[in-house]
Amino acid sequence: MRTSIGVGLIGMGVVGSGVARLIIEGSSTLRNQVGLPLNLNKVAVRDSRKQRSFPIGKNILGEEPEKLIKDDSVQIIVELMGGEHPALEFILGAVKNGKHVVTANKEVISKHGAEIFSLARENNVRVLFEASVGGGVPIISPLMRDLVANDVKSIKAIINGTTNYILTRMANEQVNYESVLSEAQTLGYAESDPTNDVEGIDAAYKLSILSTLAFRSSIKNTDIFTEGITNLTDKDFQYAEELGYSIKLLAIATRMESRVLGRVHPAMIPSGQMLAKVDDVLNAVEIETDLVDKVLFHGPGAGSLPTSSAVVADIVNIARTIAGGTDLLDPVRLTETVEVVSIDTLSTKYYFRLEAVDQPGVLARIATVFGDCGISISSFIQKGLGDKSTDAELVIMTHKANESSVTEAVSRLRKLDVVKMIGNVIRVVE
Ligand SMILES: NC(=O)c1ccc[n+]([C@@H]2O[C@H](COP(=O)([O-])OP(=O)(O)OC[C@H]3O[C@@H](n4cnc5c(N)ncnc54)[C@H](OP(=O)(O)O)[C@@H]3O)[C@@H](O)[C@H]2O)c1
């Protein structure tokens, strides 16, 4: 008869240290919740000599994850090393060895989820990944369990804390992108190579995971249209505010019958909307369904303890299943087939900021381009660029237009000799 449940941890950095702390310091609570002691039996890291924020016994610390995933004293492997390889191989290896797996790895789940879920079913084990999206915010489990009777119509989310911090600072303090990014790096909110965050790649991984669960069909990160925040300037924030909007990096997936459009890009949203008020490093996910209408999940999307909370919840859920001898966990069932459509199918309102020569007839020529592309203008604001400049800045808001028409308009505007620069084009999300 089983007298304890063994956990093996791969990676003891920001999240892994928090998880080790919770398992060791919270052992009596966890024991009561699981019904058996939950023991951290083995830990594998890259460099076992490194100083740890939560020191653990040398007898359980090693550098060989390959051995750990075969260890008989371990029933649950917790993968917290991050990155695609070799994390994927460790997860697949653990599953093949009959181990349950808990991971926070959005890249691996986004790119290889379907393969992992299917292998887990064959081997009769569970792979749980609550912390892969939204850090401490419960969103995977609600999508898989609590909303299972619903047909999800759309997901609208702020799921990258780094970019949300940068955009909040740019909006509130009219500071430029480069200086906020460098401050965010000093504070530890942005990595030294911020590409994954600021180019929207991280948010696309997470949106693909949410979309896969919501629409019950494998949707990969490469299926998601992705545009980052690096083109935004303080002027965009100033004009957005004047027009009654906030600018956020939104991750949006919309279902239209059997078609799904997934997109990550900066968006102007009316300032009164709940998502517009999600500031700093916080995350929020709004799910719209046929039965509950809209629900919003909101909270800390990263950090050692919030993320560890989600990881340990997954560990406890699996441990309860092992202890109770009954499987109450929800396997991922990708039972539907959806067609992923291109951003060209989008129809929405757009904001344009451009610089043009300040002369009679220029506005008419610009308006003609919009008209020829079938785009109707809802407002036109002209801003001076200072006494010495012979150019003017134009802020144009459109009615709903097709993305493909907007692409065509941008290309035609670029060819107009009176247009000096297209500063930005931002999609509006009402
Ligand atoms: N940080 C967050 O707030 C957060 C939030 C949500 C999800 N996540 C996800 O959680 C995971 C872990 O993130 P983190 O921030 O904790 O990362 P981290 O601080 O960089 O820690 C990574 C850990 O993995 C170990 N490691 C790396 N390569 C290894 C290898 N080949 N073999 C054995 N160990 C290896 C490292 O060992 P050494 O310590 O010896 O170098 C380190 O302990 C990632 O998938 C991340 O996306 C993180």
The ligand as a MOL file (V3000), in Angstrom:
LIG
                    3D

  0  0  0     0  0            999 V3000
M  V30 BEGIN CTAB
M  V30 COUNTS 48 52 0 0 0
M  V30 BEGIN ATOM
M  V30 1 N 8.9400 33.4300 -13.5430 0
M  V30 2 C 7.6330 33.5380 -13.5850 0
M  V30 3 O 7.0300 34.4350 -12.9820 0
M  V30 4 C 6.8320 32.5530 -14.4070 0
M  V30 5 C 5.4440 32.7090 -14.5120 0
M  V30 6 C 4.6910 31.7720 -15.2290 0
M  V30 7 C 5.3350 30.7210 -15.8490 0
M  V30 8 N 6.6930 30.6110 -15.7590 0 CHG=1
M  V30 9 C 7.3420 29.4620 -16.4250 0
M  V30 10 O 7.9530 28.6560 -15.4280 0
M  V30 11 C 9.1020 28.0310 -15.9650 0
M  V30 12 C 10.3080 28.3400 -15.0640 0
M  V30 13 O 10.5080 29.7380 -15.0670 0
M  V30 14 P 11.5330 30.4390 -14.0410 0
M  V30 15 O 11.2590 31.8910 -14.1270 0
M  V30 16 O 11.4630 29.7640 -12.7040 0 CHG=-1
M  V30 17 O 12.9320 30.1030 -14.7410 0
M  V30 18 P 14.3930 30.3140 -14.1310 0
M  V30 19 O 14.3600 31.2070 -12.9420 0
M  V30 20 O 15.2690 30.6740 -15.2690 0
M  V30 21 O 14.7950 28.8570 -13.6160 0
M  V30 22 C 15.0890 27.8140 -14.4900 0
M  V30 23 C 15.6300 26.6310 -13.6790 0
M  V30 24 O 15.8250 25.5360 -14.5590 0
M  V30 25 C 17.1120 24.9890 -14.3670 0
M  V30 26 N 17.5770 24.4450 -15.6380 0
M  V30 27 C 17.7360 25.0750 -16.8270 0
M  V30 28 N 18.1790 24.2190 -17.7630 0
M  V30 29 C 18.3140 23.0160 -17.1490 0
M  V30 30 C 18.7280 21.7380 -17.5680 0
M  V30 31 N 19.1180 21.4920 -18.8280 0
M  V30 32 N 18.7140 20.7270 -16.6700 0
M  V30 33 C 18.3380 20.9400 -15.3870 0
M  V30 34 N 17.9120 22.1310 -14.9220 0
M  V30 35 C 17.9070 23.1540 -15.7950 0
M  V30 36 C 17.9720 26.1380 -13.8860 0
M  V30 37 O 19.0550 25.6070 -13.1550 0
M  V30 38 P 20.1650 26.5810 -12.4570 0
M  V30 39 O 19.4030 27.2990 -11.3700 0
M  V30 40 O 21.1810 25.6500 -11.9240 0
M  V30 41 O 20.6460 27.5030 -13.5250 0
M  V30 42 C 16.9790 26.9150 -13.0130 0
M  V30 43 O 16.9660 26.3950 -11.7140 0
M  V30 44 C 9.2340 28.5490 -17.4040 0
M  V30 45 O 8.6190 27.6310 -18.2720 0
M  V30 46 C 8.4590 29.8440 -17.3650 0
M  V30 47 O 7.9420 30.2060 -18.6280 0
M  V30 48 C 7.4500 31.4820 -15.0570 0
M  V30 END ATOM
M  V30 BEGIN BOND
M  V30 1 1 1 2
M  V30 2 2 2 3
M  V30 3 1 2 4
M  V30 4 1 4 5
M  V30 5 2 4 48
M  V30 6 2 5 6
M  V30 7 1 6 7
M  V30 8 2 7 8
M  V30 9 1 8 9
M  V30 10 1 8 48
M  V30 11 1 9 10
M  V30 12 1 9 46
M  V30 13 1 10 11
M  V30 14 1 11 12
M  V30 15 1 11 44
M  V30 16 1 12 13
M  V30 17 1 13 14
M  V30 18 2 14 15
M  V30 19 1 14 16
M  V30 20 1 14 17
M  V30 21 1 17 18
M  V30 22 2 18 19
M  V30 23 1 18 20
M  V30 24 1 18 21
M  V30 25 1 21 22
M  V30 26 1 22 23
M  V30 27 1 23 24
M  V30 28 1 23 42
M  V30 29 1 24 25
M  V30 30 1 25 26
M  V30 31 1 25 36
M  V30 32 1 26 27
M  V30 33 1 26 35
M  V30 34 2 27 28
M  V30 35 1 28 29
M  V30 36 1 29 30
M  V30 37 2 29 35
M  V30 38 1 30 31
M  V30 39 2 30 32
M  V30 40 1 32 33
M  V30 41 2 33 34
M  V30 42 1 34 35
M  V30 43 1 36 37
M  V30 44 1 36 42
M  V30 45 1 37 38
M  V30 46 2 38 39
M  V30 47 1 38 40
M  V30 48 1 38 41
M  V30 49 1 42 43
M  V30 50 1 44 45
M  V30 51 1 44 46
M  V30 52 1 46 47
M  V30 END BOND
M  V30 END CTAB
M  END
